[in-house]
Amino acid sequence: MYPLVGFVCKPRREVRKVLKKGRPSDLKIGILTPMPYEAAVSSLFMQLAYYYLNSLENVIAFRYVYDGEEDVVEALDACLNPKNLDALLISASFELDYPYIARILAGLGLLPRKDTVRPIVVVGGLSPTSNPLPLSKIADVVVIGEAEPILDKLIDLLGHSNPLSKMREEENLMTFPPEGLKRKALVRDLDNVFFPITQTHPLDEEPAYGHGLRIEISRGCRRFCAFCLEGHVSAPFRYRSLSRVEDIISKGLELIPLKRVIFYSLSFFDVPYAETLLEKLVSEGVEFSVPSLRPDYLTEKRVELIARGGQRTLTIAPEILIPEISCPIGKCFNIESLRELLIHSALTGFRHVKLYLMTGFPKEDVEVSVNAIRKLIQEVLKAGVRIPPNFFRLSVNLLVPKPWTPFQYLPPQHVKQRESNLRLFQKNLRSKCVEVETHSADWLFAQALIGLGDTRISNLVVELGVRGVTLGNLKRLIRELKIDELRYVKEGWEEPPWMKYLDLGINPKYLETRYRILVSNTN
């Protein structure tokens, strides 16, 4: 018998917490974010679902988070065990969330799933939308697409005597075994959907992105980088109007003690008014934080604006400095311009510049990649500018093939075969001015294994959750379940199974053609 996850009541001291007593007849909905409170409170889905559902008659919503260190599910509102709910909505951003979800459900006595037992477990997010099949043994329902068009529909369906049978008929909801073709729920106009201007803010803990008003300024991306799941699955690119964003900021800042805005965007400076908005916030004395940025969108003026907004780390995502690779994957930029921006960042007063890098592309020479980064850093250091210790923070990731991207045809084994790339980055780039952070190749392999899996990989997800999400258990289960014998692990998919059940608005011919071009032209 393996130790099970615990359940505790751990309400926090928060600003703007919902105080709703509810009635015995109300639908009781749980919102579970499988991560620690400090990260979960920054989840816009948790904020949106919490406030929207509690605004409805006959519904009361409760929040839950998962503390991995203590291995406990924490109830943030009423001390109500999730097994006593009508439905449990779970937000899963990444594939490695799945075994933690399985662990939580097993510990609460909610695995294996049974059609007749409440709560109904509903999972959504980018990864589940891209490929719901690995969730077949832990979810009753997977939401395909975006949350806003679905929440009202879910509440209505939960009122039926047999809600799962009704959910099977919905084109944006997948149940198991999968039937028919499911389509992506999509918000066409971000101005005309609910946004949580009122948000909970902890008084005793520091949220993942710091304190401030969280606002999603845009959704999707115009660039369709070949490796990027979110850019493909969340297409098309949309943004809120300037007037709507200004209204959210004006009203939202009145409700919190700190004048700071945290922007959520995959492609911030693709929003036409982004620079103007930052200038206005600076003039009003409002601090802000912007997400990672494309190097080709940065200018010296924008670097200065971001610094004046109070941000102390500038985050840039060049991925790779080899033009023969960077341009075909969608990251075409001028390396000399990037060098000048890095020098200007130091002059402007940034304490750190974080660079997101990626290695493991087909036909990439990793030594050339490492040397290109080293050369760039050396040129900045020789520019005569004072560079603080650990000014450069390199976050180096392996290419992990994802569904609905051109690289979905690569096998998971491709990740393991590039493990030595990470060691080369660590060995050759770390110095007094350079921090190098790499991720475990084994866990990146697990990402690909789960993300590119079909319903068979759900056995691994459940067992890994039940036994404990450790690297040792992962390796043992791969052997015990003979995962390596699944053909896609070493050879990839010719016809990815998720494409049989999903229509996300992406032409399969585009994926196939671009993959062939990338594999043949990348040097």
C-alpha positions in Angstrom: 0.0 0.0 0.0 1.4 3.4 -1.0 1.0 6.5 1.2 -1.9 8.6 0.0 -2.3 12.3 -0.3 -3.8 14.1 2.7 -6.6 16.7 3.0 -6.5 19.7 5.2 -8.4 22.9 5.7 -6.0 25.8 5.3 -7.8 29.1 4.6 -5.5 32.1 4.0 -5.8 35.7 5.0 -6.8 37.3 1.7 -8.1 40.5 0.3 -11.4 40.2 -1.7 -12.3 36.6 -0.7 -15.8 35.6 -1.6 -18.1 35.3 1.4 -21.1 33.2 0.2 -22.9 30.9 2.5 -24.9 29.1 -0.2 -27.9 26.7 0.4 -28.1 23.0 0.7 -29.7 22.8 -2.8 -26.9 24.7 -4.5 -24.6 23.0 -6.9 -21.2 22.6 -5.2 -18.3 23.2 -7.5 -14.7 22.7 -6.7 -11.9 24.5 -8.5 -8.6 22.6 -8.1 -5.2 24.0 -9.2 -2.7 21.2 -8.7 0.1 23.4 -7.5 1.1 25.3 -4.3 -1.0 28.2 -3.2 1.6 30.8 -4.1 1.5 29.6 -7.7 -2.2 28.8 -7.8 -3.3 32.3 -6.7 -1.7 33.7 -9.9 -3.8 31.4 -12.1 -6.3 33.5 -14.0 -8.5 30.4 -14.5 -8.9 30.0 -10.7 -9.7 33.7 -10.3 -12.1 33.7 -13.2 -14.0 30.5 -12.2 -14.1 31.4 -8.5 -15.7 34.8 -9.0 -17.9 33.9 -12.0 -19.4 30.7 -10.5 -20.0 32.4 -7.2 -21.9 35.2 -9.0 -24.5 32.6 -10.2 -27.7 31.7 -8.4 -27.9 28.1 -7.2 -24.1 27.6 -7.4 -21.3 27.9 -4.8 -17.6 27.4 -5.7 -14.7 26.4 -3.5 -11.0 26.6 -4.2 -8.4 23.8 -3.6 -4.6 23.7 -4.1 -2.0 21.0 -3.8 1.1 21.4 -1.6 3.6 18.9 -3.1 6.1 19.2 -0.3 3.6 18.3 2.4 1.6 16.0 0.0 -1.8 17.5 1.0 -4.8 19.0 -0.8 -5.6 22.3 0.9 -9.2 23.7 1.1 -9.0 27.5 0.9 -12.7 28.2 1.6 -15.1 26.0 3.4 -13.7 22.8 5.0 -15.5 20.6 2.4 -13.8 17.5 1.2 -13.8 17.5 -2.7 -15.5 14.0 -2.7 -18.6 15.7 -1.4 -18.9 18.1 -4.4 -21.1 17.9 -7.5 -18.2 18.6 -9.8 -14.4 19.2 -9.5 -12.9 21.5 -12.2 -9.2 21.0 -12.6 -6.9 23.3 -14.5 -3.9 21.4 -16.0 -1.4 23.6 -17.9 1.3 20.9 -18.4 1.5 17.2 -19.0 3.3 16.6 -15.7 0.3 17.9 -13.9 -1.6 14.7 -14.8 0.1 12.3 -12.4 -0.3 14.8 -9.6 -4.0 15.0 -10.4 -4.2 11.2 -10.3 -2.4 11.3 -7.0 -4.9 13.8 -5.6 -7.9 11.9 -6.9 -6.6 8.6 -5.5 -6.0 10.1 -2.1 -9.5 11.5 -2.0 -11.0 8.1 -2.9 -12.0 9.3 -6.4 -10.1 6.7 -8.5 -11.0 4.6 -10.3 -13.7 6.8 -12.0 -17.2 5.5 -12.0 -19.9 6.9 -14.3 -22.5 7.2 -11.6 -20.4 8.8 -8.8 -20.1 12.5 -8.1 -18.2 14.7 -8.2 -17.8 14.7 -11.9 -14.1 15.4 -12.6 -13.7 17.9 -15.4 -10.2 18.7 -16.6 -9.2 21.6 -18.9 -6.2 23.6 -20.0 -3.8 23.9 -23.0 -2.3 20.4 -22.7 -5.7 18.6 -22.2 -7.1 20.5 -25.1 -4.2 19.4 -27.4 -4.5 15.7 -26.5 -7.1 14.5 -23.9 -6.3 10.8 -24.4 -3.7 10.4 -21.6 -6.5 11.6 -19.2 -8.8 8.8 -20.0 -8.5 7.1 -16.6 -8.5 10.2 -14.4 -11.1 12.5 -16.0 -14.8 12.1 -16.7 -14.8 15.0 -19.0 -12.1 17.1 -20.8 -12.9 20.6 -21.9 -11.6 21.2 -25.5 -10.8 24.9 -25.8 -11.3 27.9 -23.6 -13.2 28.2 -20.4 -15.5 31.2 -20.8 -17.9 29.6 -23.3 -18.0 26.4 -21.3 -18.7 27.4 -17.7 -22.4 28.2 -18.1 -22.9 25.0 -20.2 -21.3 22.9 -17.5 -23.5 24.3 -14.8 -26.6 23.7 -17.0 -25.6 20.1 -17.7 -24.8 19.3 -14.1 -28.4 20.0 -13.3 -29.5 16.9 -15.3 -30.2 13.6 -13.6 -27.5 12.0 -15.8 -25.1 14.8 -16.7 -22.4 12.6 -18.3 -24.7 11.3 -20.9 -25.6 14.9 -21.8 -21.9 15.9 -21.8 -21.1 13.2 -24.3 -23.3 15.0 -26.9 -21.5 18.4 -26.5 -19.0 19.2 -29.2 -16.5 21.0 -26.8 -16.5 18.2 -24.2 -14.8 14.9 -24.5 -15.8 11.9 -22.5 -14.3 8.4 -22.5 -14.1 6.2 -24.5 -13.9 9.1 -27.0 -16.7 9.4 -29.6 -17.0 11.6 -32.6 -15.1 14.8 -33.5 -14.8 17.5 -30.8 -14.2 21.1 -31.6 -12.4 23.9 -29.7 -14.5 26.3 -27.7 -13.3 29.7 -28.6 -13.8 33.3 -27.4 -14.1 35.5 -30.5 -14.2 38.8 -28.7 -12.3 39.1 -25.4 -14.0 42.4 -24.6 -17.4 40.7 -24.3 -16.6 37.9 -21.8 -16.4 37.9 -18.1 -13.0 39.0 -16.6 -12.3 38.9 -12.9 -11.6 42.5 -12.1 -12.0 41.6 -8.4 -9.3 39.1 -7.5 -8.1 37.4 -4.3 -4.7 38.7 -3.0 -2.8 37.0 -0.2 -1.8 39.0 2.8 0.9 36.7 4.2 2.4 35.0 1.1 4.2 36.2 -2.0 2.4 35.1 -5.2 4.5 33.6 -8.0 4.6 36.8 -10.0 4.4 39.1 -7.1 1.5 41.2 -5.8 -0.6 43.2 -8.3 -3.6 43.2 -10.6 -3.4 40.2 -13.0 -4.7 40.9 -16.5 -4.7 38.9 -19.7 -4.1 41.5 -22.4 -4.1 39.0 -25.4 -4.6 35.4 -26.2 -2.9 33.4 -28.9 0.1 34.4 -31.1 0.6 35.5 -34.7 4.0 33.8 -35.0 3.3 30.0 -34.9 6.7 29.0 -33.7 7.2 25.4 -34.7 7.9 24.2 -31.1 5.1 26.1 -29.3 2.0 24.3 -28.2 0.3 27.4 -26.9 0.8 29.4 -30.0 -0.9 26.7 -32.1 -3.6 25.5 -29.7 -4.7 29.0 -28.6 -4.9 30.5 -32.1 -6.1 32.8 -33.4 -4.4 35.9 -32.0 -6.8 38.2 -30.1 -6.4 41.1 -27.8 -8.6 43.2 -25.6 -9.3 46.7 -26.7 -7.3 49.5 -25.1 -10.5 51.0 -23.6 -11.4 47.6 -22.0 -7.9 47.1 -20.6 -7.8 50.6 -19.2 -11.2 50.0 -17.6 -10.0 46.8 -16.0 -6.9 48.4 -14.7 -8.7 51.5 -13.4 -11.3 49.5 -11.5 -9.0 46.7 -10.5 -6.3 48.9 -8.9 -9.0 50.5 -6.7 -9.6 47.1 -5.1 -6.0 46.3 -4.1 -3.4 48.1 -1.9 -0.6 48.0 -4.5 -0.5 49.9 -7.7 1.0 47.2 -9.9 -0.2 45.4 -13.0 0.9 41.9 -14.0 0.4 41.3 -17.8 -0.4 37.9 -19.2 0.3 37.6 -22.9 2.1 35.1 -25.2 3.1 38.0 -27.6 2.9 41.2 -25.7 4.2 43.7 -28.2 2.0 42.2 -31.0 -0.8 44.2 -29.2 -0.8 47.4 -31.2 -1.3 49.7 -28.2 1.1 47.9 -25.8 3.9 50.5 -25.8 1.4 53.4 -25.4 -0.2 51.6 -22.5 3.1 51.1 -20.7 3.9 54.8 -21.2 0.6 55.8 -19.6 1.2 53.5 -16.6 4.6 55.0 -16.1 3.2 58.5 -16.2 0.6 57.5 -13.6 3.1 55.9 -11.3 1.8 52.4 -11.8 4.4 49.6 -11.8 4.0 46.6 -14.1 5.5 43.3 -15.1 5.5 42.0 -18.7 6.1 38.4 -19.7 9.0 37.0 -21.8 9.5 38.8 -25.0 10.7 38.1 -28.5 14.1 39.7 -29.3 12.9 41.1 -32.6 10.1 43.1 -30.7 12.5 44.8 -28.3 13.9 48.3 -28.8 16.0 50.4 -26.5 12.9 52.5 -25.8 10.9 49.5 -24.8 13.7 48.2 -22.6 13.8 51.6 -20.8 10.0 51.6 -20.4 10.0 48.2 -18.8 12.7 49.3 -16.4 10.7 52.4 -15.5 7.8 50.2 -14.8 9.7 48.6 -11.9 10.8 45.4 -13.5 14.3 44.3 -12.4 14.7 41.2 -14.6 14.2 41.5 -18.4 13.1 38.2 -19.9 13.9 37.4 -23.5 13.1 34.2 -25.5 15.6 33.9 -28.4 15.6 30.0 -28.1 18.6 29.5 -30.4 21.2 31.8 -32.0 21.7 29.8 -35.2 19.8 31.7 -38.0 19.6 28.5 -40.1 17.5 27.0 -37.3 15.9 30.1 -35.6 14.3 31.5 -38.7 12.6 28.3 -39.9 11.2 27.6 -36.4 9.7 31.2 -36.2 12.4 33.0 -34.2 14.2 35.1 -36.8 16.1 38.1 -35.3 19.3 40.0 -35.7 22.0 38.8 -33.2 23.9 42.1 -33.3 20.7 43.9 -32.3 20.2 41.4 -29.5 23.8 42.1 -28.3 23.1 45.9 -28.2 19.9 45.3 -26.3 21.7 43.3 -23.7 24.3 46.0 -23.3 21.5 48.6 -23.0 19.7 46.5 -20.4 22.8 46.6 -18.2 23.1 50.4 -18.7 19.4 50.8 -17.9 19.8 49.2 -14.5 18.4 45.7 -14.9 19.8 43.3 -12.3 19.3 40.3 -14.5 18.5 39.3 -18.1 16.9 35.9 -18.3 17.3 34.2 -21.7 15.1 31.3 -22.6 17.1 28.9 -24.8 16.2 25.6 -26.5 18.4 22.8 -27.8 17.8 19.5 -29.5 16.4 20.6 -32.8 16.9 18.1 -35.7 20.4 18.3 -37.2 21.5 21.0 -34.7 25.2 21.0 -33.8 25.0 21.7 -30.1 28.6 22.9 -29.9 27.8 25.5 -32.5 24.8 26.6 -30.4 26.8 26.8 -27.2 29.6 28.7 -28.9 27.1 31.2 -30.3 25.7 32.0 -26.9 29.2 32.2 -25.4 30.3 34.6 -28.1 27.3 36.8 -27.5 27.9 36.9 -23.8 31.6 37.6 -24.2 30.9 40.5 -26.6 28.5 42.1 -24.0 31.2 41.6 -21.2 33.8 43.3 -23.4 31.6 46.4 -24.1 32.9 48.3 -21.1 29.6 48.2 -19.2 29.4 47.2 -15.6 27.8 43.7 -15.5 26.5 42.6 -12.1 27.1 39.0 -10.8 24.8 36.5 -12.4 23.5 39.1 -14.8 22.8 36.5 -17.4 20.3 33.8 -16.3 20.1 31.1 -19.0 17.1 28.8 -18.8 18.0 25.9 -21.2 15.3 23.4 -22.2 15.3 20.5 -24.6 13.0 20.5 -27.6 9.9 18.6 -26.4 7.6 17.5 -29.2 4.0 18.6 -28.6 0.7 17.8 -30.2 -0.6 20.1 -32.9 2.8 21.5 -33.6 5.0 20.5 -36.6 7.3 18.6 -34.2 4.5 16.3 -33.1 5.9 13.7 -35.5 9.1 13.4 -33.5 9.2 10.5 -31.1 9.6 11.0 -27.3 12.9 9.2 -27.5 14.3 12.2 -29.4 14.3 14.1 -26.1 16.4 11.4 -24.3 18.9 11.2 -27.1 19.7 14.9 -26.6 20.4 14.7 -22.9 24.1 15.4 -23.3 23.2 18.8 -24.9 22.2 20.1 -21.4 25.5 19.1 -19.9 27.4 21.0 -22.6 25.5 24.2 -21.8 26.2 23.7 -18.1 29.9 23.0 -18.6 30.7 25.7 -21.1 28.6 28.7 -20.1 28.4 28.9 -16.3 30.6 31.7 -14.8 30.5 34.5 -12.3 28.2 36.5 -14.6 26.2 33.6 -16.0 23.8 31.3 -14.2 22.7 28.2 -16.2 19.5 26.4 -15.3 18.6 23.2 -17.0 15.7 20.8 -16.6 15.9 17.1 -16.1 16.0 15.3 -19.4 14.1 12.4 -17.8 11.2 14.6 -16.8 11.3 16.3 -20.2 11.1 12.8 -21.8 8.1 12.1 -19.5 6.5 15.3 -20.8 6.8 14.0 -24.4 5.8 10.4 -23.4 2.5 11.7 -21.8 1.8 14.6 -24.1 2.1 12.4 -27.2 0.5 9.4 -25.7 -2.9 7.7 -26.4 -5.3 6.2 -23.8 -2.7 3.4 -23.0 -0.4 6.0 -21.4 -3.1 6.8 -18.9 -2.0 3.6 -17.0 1.4 5.2 -16.4 -0.2 8.5 -15.3 -2.3 6.8 -12.7 0.3 4.5 -11.4 2.9 7.3 -11.2 0.4 9.3 -9.2 -0.5 6.5 -6.8 3.1 5.4 -6.1 4.5 8.9 -5.9 5.7 11.3 -8.6 9.4 10.6 -8.4 12.1 9.9 -11.0 12.7 6.4 -9.5 9.0 5.5 -9.8 8.9 6.9 -13.3 11.8 4.7 -14.5 10.4 1.6 -12.7 7.0 2.0 -14.3 8.4 2.5 -17.7 10.0 -0.9 -17.3 7.1 -2.6 -15.6 4.5 -1.3 -18.1 6.8 -2.0 -21.0 6.3 1.6 -22.2 9.4 1.4 -24.5 7.5 -1.3 -26.5 4.9 1.3 -27.5 5.8 2.0 -31.1 5.4 5.8 -30.9 8.1 6.1 -28.1 10.9 5.4 -30.5 9.4 5.9 -33.9 6.8 8.7 -33.4 3.3 8.8 -35.0 2.6 8.7 -38.7 -1.1 9.5 -37.9 -1.3 11.0 -34.4 -4.3 9.5 -32.6 -5.6 12.8 -31.1 -6.2 14.2 -34.6 -8.9 11.5 -35.1 -11.0 13.0 -32.3 -10.2 16.8 -32.4 -10.7 19.7 -34.7 -8.7 22.6 -33.3 -8.8 24.6 -36.6 -5.3 23.6 -37.6 -4.7 22.1 -41.0 -3.0 18.7 -40.7 -1.3 19.3 -44.1 0.4 22.4 -42.7 1.8 20.4 -39.8 3.1 17.6 -42.1 4.6 20.0 -44.7 6.3 22.2 -42.2 7.7 19.3 -40.3 9.3 17.9 -43.5 10.8 21.3 -44.3 12.2 21.7 -40.8 13.7 18.3 -40.8 15.3 18.6 -44.2 16.4 22.3 -44.0 17.6 22.6 -40.4 21.4 22.4 -40.3 
